């Protein structure tokens, strides 16, 4: 069930409909707020530049996380193959079909 979510960010009020759980929406907003504060700690920038900078930061974080996920998936696949080979080897040693 979609519900309206209203929040203030960068001096603007935004309203949208979402089916995400409230906890996840809060997590996203907290993430954006922490990124905004991180950027503002360097220097004061105009709102539109801050918005673009935030967009770039979020995109960078996404790409880094995606790369990390892909590396972990490859590592797990490699480990699964090793376990499968080990089990095949053990079953043939024990005389199991």
C-alpha positions in Angstrom: 0.0 0.0 0.0 1.5 3.3 -1.1 1.6 6.2 1.3 2.6 9.8 1.0 6.0 10.7 2.3 6.9 14.3 2.9 10.3 15.6 3.9 12.4 18.7 3.8 15.8 18.6 2.1 18.1 21.4 0.9 15.5 24.0 2.0 12.8 22.4 -0.2 9.7 20.4 0.8 9.2 17.2 -1.2 6.2 14.8 -1.2 6.1 11.5 -3.0 4.2 8.2 -2.8 6.1 5.1 -1.7 5.5 1.5 -0.9 8.8 1.2 1.0 8.7 0.5 4.7 9.0 3.7 6.8 12.2 2.4 8.3 13.8 2.2 4.9 12.6 5.7 3.9 14.1 7.0 7.1 17.4 5.2 6.4 17.6 6.8 2.9 16.8 10.3 4.2 19.4 9.9 7.0 22.0 8.7 4.5 21.3 11.8 2.3 21.4 14.1 5.3 24.8 12.6 6.4 26.2 13.0 2.9 24.9 16.6 2.8 26.5 17.4 6.2 29.8 15.8 5.0 29.9 18.0 1.9 28.9 21.1 3.8 31.7 20.6 6.3 34.2 21.3 3.5 32.6 24.6 2.4 29.4 26.3 1.8 28.1 25.8 -1.7 24.9 27.0 -3.5 22.0 24.6 -3.2 22.0 23.5 -6.8 25.7 22.6 -6.6 25.1 20.8 -3.4 22.4 18.8 -5.0 24.6 17.8 -8.0 27.5 17.0 -5.6 25.2 14.8 -3.6 24.0 13.1 -6.7 27.6 12.4 -7.7 28.4 11.1 -4.2 25.4 8.7 -4.2 26.2 7.5 -7.7 29.8 6.9 -6.6 28.7 5.0 -3.5 26.4 2.9 -5.6 29.1 2.0 -8.1 31.5 1.1 -5.3 29.0 -1.1 -3.6 28.1 -2.8 -6.9 31.7 -3.6 -7.6 32.1 -4.9 -4.1 29.1 -7.1 -4.5 30.4 -8.5 -7.8 33.7 -9.3 -6.2 32.0 -11.1 -3.4 29.8 -13.0 -5.7 32.8 -14.2 -7.8 34.6 -15.1 -4.5 31.6 -17.1 -3.3 31.2 -18.9 -6.7 34.9 -19.9 -6.5 34.5 -21.2 -3.0 31.4 -23.2 -4.0 33.4 -24.8 -6.8 36.2 -25.7 -4.4 33.7 -27.2 -1.9 32.0 -29.2 -4.7 35.3 -30.5 -5.9 36.3 -31.4 -2.4 33.1 -33.3 -1.8 33.4 -35.2 -5.1 37.0 -36.1 -4.2 35.9 -37.3 -0.7 33.0 -39.3 -2.0 35.3 -41.1 -4.5 37.9 -41.8 -1.8 35.1 -43.3 0.5 33.7 -45.3 -2.4 30.4 -43.5 -2.5 28.8 -43.1 -5.9 
